[in-house]
Amino acid sequence: MLIPCIDLQDGQAVQLVHGRKRELAVANVFGLLRKFKEYPWLHVIDLDAAMGKGQNDELVRELCTTAHKDFGMKVRVGGGIRTVSRAEEIAGWGASQVIVGSAAFRRGKVNTRFLRRFAKKSRRKQIIIALDTARGNITIHGWRKRLALQADKVMTQLEPFCAGFLCTDVDREGTMRGANLEWFQKLRNATSHPIIAAGGIKTWREIAALEKMGMDAAVGMAMYKNRLR
């Protein structure tokens, strides 16, 4: 399944290369939402919140409400969700699932204490853990900090606390170089949990290959540049 992405920065929908260089920005965010309305799921990521540079709360809330009420879409929201209360707040906006990344780790290890409390307070099926990787290692804080942990090595430890994983290949994010299918197969072999793959995806053939592995595909740049028709 293809899942379109709306990444927010400074009140606009943006696409970044490797999570750093802004390639494009779209001011009409709700125009994008209408463009994506045929899809059952939508990802909304607040990059400002993820990077600790503010937040786009009002816009995220409106996107959740409109996507759900007007188009019947389910929404996953991520970016800067580092407390249980914050996750509950966003779920209250109508998000079907929340994506937790940086808070899942502490001092270079899995933050079991937080995740256990989080899963107890929230329903596990509402929690997706982001495992973003650069050069093979997990990255956090808006892809600015790299840990000495590999995604496939920690999945089993994380499984009790979530409904699935969002795995972004930061090395290919925004490049449209094509999905690293070998890497995603390695992740698939490491867990039976659902996986959403992201990073470099540019063709329906890749999306079909990921689906054959049992993965959904979160796509940004290729959709914004109308490469997928």
matplotlib code that plots the C-alpha trace (Angstrom):
import matplotlib.pyplot as plt

x = [0.0, 1.2, 1.0, 1.5, 3.5, 3.0, 6.1, 5.6, 8.2, 7.4, 3.8, 4.5, 4.7, 8.3, 10.5, 14.1, 17.1, 18.8, 16.6, 18.7, 18.5, 15.1, 14.3, 10.8, 8.1, 4.3, 2.3, -1.1, -1.0, -4.7, -4.4, -2.0, -4.5, -7.1, -4.6, -3.9, -7.6, -7.9, -5.5, -6.6, -3.7, -1.8, 1.5, 1.8, 5.3, 6.0, 9.7, 10.0, 8.9, 11.2, 14.2, 13.2, 12.5, 8.9, 5.8, 2.9, 0.1, -2.8, -2.0, -1.5, -4.8, -6.7, -5.1, -6.2, -9.7, -10.1, -8.5, -10.7, -14.1, -14.0, -12.1, -12.3, -8.5, -6.6, -3.7, -0.4, 1.3, 5.0, 7.5, 8.6, 6.3, 8.5, 5.9, 2.9, 0.8, 1.9, 0.9, -2.5, -3.0, -2.4, -4.6, -7.3, -7.0, -8.1, -4.8, -5.3, -1.7, 1.3, 4.9, 7.5, 11.2, 13.7, 11.9, 12.2, 15.9, 17.9, 21.6, 22.2, 19.9, 16.3, 14.3, 12.3, 11.0, 9.4, 8.0, 6.5, 4.8, 3.7, 2.2, 0.4, -1.2, -1.9, -3.3, -0.4, -2.1, -1.9, 1.9, 4.4, 8.1, 10.3, 13.6, 15.3, 18.8, 21.8, 24.9, 23.3, 22.7, 19.6, 19.3, 17.2, 16.4, 15.3, 18.1, 20.7, 22.1, 23.4, 23.3, 25.5, 22.5, 21.2, 17.5, 17.3, 19.1, 16.6, 13.3, 12.6, 13.2, 10.8, 8.0, 6.1, 5.6, 4.2, 1.9, 4.6, 7.7, 8.3, 11.7, 13.2, 16.4, 17.9, 20.7, 18.2, 15.5, 14.4, 16.8, 14.5, 17.5, 15.2, 14.4, 17.2, 15.2, 18.1, 18.1, 14.3, 14.4, 16.9, 14.5, 11.6, 13.6, 14.1, 10.5, 7.0, 5.5, 4.1, 6.7, 6.3, 9.3, 10.4, 13.4, 14.2, 11.0, 10.2, 8.4, 5.3, 7.6, 9.4, 6.1, 5.0, 8.3, 7.8, 4.2, 5.4, 7.7, 4.7, 5.5, 3.7, 5.5, 5.5, 6.3, 7.0, 9.3, 8.0, 4.5, 5.3, 7.1, 4.3, 6.5, 3.8, 0.8]
y = [0.0, 3.5, 6.1, 9.7, 12.0, 15.6, 16.8, 20.2, 22.9, 26.6, 26.0, 24.5, 21.0, 20.4, 17.7, 17.4, 15.5, 13.3, 15.2, 18.4, 20.2, 21.5, 20.5, 22.0, 23.6, 23.8, 26.5, 25.0, 22.1, 21.4, 21.3, 18.3, 16.7, 16.9, 15.4, 12.5, 11.9, 8.6, 6.9, 5.2, 6.4, 9.7, 10.4, 13.9, 14.6, 17.8, 18.3, 21.5, 19.6, 16.7, 19.1, 21.1, 24.2, 24.9, 23.1, 23.2, 22.1, 24.0, 22.8, 19.2, 19.3, 20.7, 18.1, 15.3, 16.6, 17.3, 14.0, 12.0, 13.8, 14.9, 12.1, 9.1, 8.8, 7.5, 9.6, 8.8, 11.7, 12.0, 14.5, 15.6, 13.1, 12.5, 12.2, 10.2, 13.3, 14.6, 11.4, 11.5, 15.1, 14.2, 11.2, 13.5, 15.5, 12.4, 10.7, 6.9, 6.3, 8.2, 7.7, 7.8, 8.0, 9.8, 9.1, 5.3, 5.6, 7.0, 7.2, 5.1, 2.3, 1.3, 3.4, 0.5, 2.4, 5.0, 2.6, 0.4, 3.4, 4.6, 1.3, 1.0, 4.4, 4.2, 1.3, -0.6, -0.6, 3.2, 3.2, 3.1, 3.2, 5.1, 3.4, 5.9, 4.8, 6.5, 4.4, 1.5, 3.1, 4.5, 8.3, 10.5, 14.1, 14.9, 12.7, 14.9, 12.3, 8.9, 6.0, 2.9, 0.8, -1.0, -1.2, -4.9, -5.7, -3.9, -4.8, -7.8, -5.7, -3.1, -5.3, -5.6, -1.8, -1.1, -2.1, -1.7, 0.2, 3.1, 2.5, 5.4, 5.0, 8.5, 7.8, 7.8, 10.0, 12.6, 11.4, 9.3, 7.0, 4.0, 1.9, -0.1, -3.4, -5.5, -3.4, -3.5, -7.3, -7.5, -5.5, -7.7, -10.8, -9.3, -8.9, -10.2, -6.8, -4.6, -2.3, 0.9, 1.5, 5.0, 6.6, 6.9, 5.1, 6.3, 3.7, 1.5, -1.5, -0.8, -0.3, -3.7, -5.3, -3.9, -5.1, -8.5, -8.4, -7.5, -3.8, -0.6, 2.3, 5.9, 8.1, 11.8, 13.3, 11.0, 12.1, 15.8, 15.6, 13.5, 10.6, 8.1, 8.2]
z = [0.0, -0.9, 1.9, 1.0, 3.3, 4.3, 6.1, 7.8, 8.3, 8.9, 8.1, 4.7, 3.3, 2.4, 1.0, 2.3, 0.8, 3.5, 6.0, 5.6, 2.3, 1.4, -2.2, -2.4, -0.4, -0.9, 0.8, -0.1, 2.3, 2.1, -1.7, -1.2, 1.2, -1.5, -4.0, -1.7, -0.7, -2.6, -0.2, 3.0, 5.1, 5.4, 7.2, 8.8, 10.2, 12.1, 11.2, 13.3, 16.4, 15.5, 15.3, 18.3, 16.3, 17.2, 16.1, 13.7, 16.1, 14.6, 11.1, 12.2, 14.1, 11.0, 8.7, 11.1, 11.3, 7.6, 6.4, 8.7, 8.4, 4.8, 3.1, 5.5, 5.8, 8.7, 9.8, 11.5, 13.1, 14.1, 15.0, 18.5, 20.4, 23.4, 26.3, 27.0, 27.4, 24.0, 22.3, 24.1, 23.0, 19.3, 19.5, 20.7, 17.4, 15.5, 14.7, 14.4, 15.3, 16.6, 15.5, 18.3, 17.4, 19.6, 22.8, 22.2, 23.0, 25.9, 26.4, 23.3, 24.4, 24.0, 26.5, 27.9, 30.9, 28.8, 26.3, 28.9, 30.5, 27.1, 26.0, 29.3, 29.0, 25.3, 23.3, 21.8, 18.4, 18.3, 18.6, 15.7, 16.4, 13.9, 13.1, 10.9, 9.7, 8.2, 7.3, 8.9, 12.4, 14.0, 13.9, 16.2, 16.9, 13.3, 11.9, 13.6, 16.1, 15.2, 17.7, 17.8, 17.3, 14.2, 13.5, 12.8, 16.1, 18.3, 16.7, 18.8, 21.9, 20.7, 19.5, 22.8, 22.8, 19.4, 16.5, 13.9, 12.6, 10.3, 8.7, 6.8, 4.9, 5.5, 3.1, 0.2, 1.7, -0.9, -3.5, -5.7, -6.2, -5.7, -2.6, -1.0, -1.3, 0.1, 3.3, 3.7, 3.2, 6.1, 8.3, 7.2, 8.3, 11.7, 12.8, 12.1, 13.0, 10.2, 8.6, 6.6, 4.4, 3.4, 1.6, -2.1, -3.4, -6.9, -8.9, -8.6, -9.3, -6.0, -4.2, -5.5, -4.4, -0.9, -0.8, -1.8, 1.2, 3.3, 3.7, 3.0, 1.3, 2.6, -0.3, -0.5, -3.2, -6.0, -5.3, -5.1, -8.4, -10.0, -10.8, -9.7, -11.9]

ax = plt.figure().add_subplot(projection="3d")
ax.plot(x, y, z, "-o")
ax.set_aspect("equal")
plt.show()
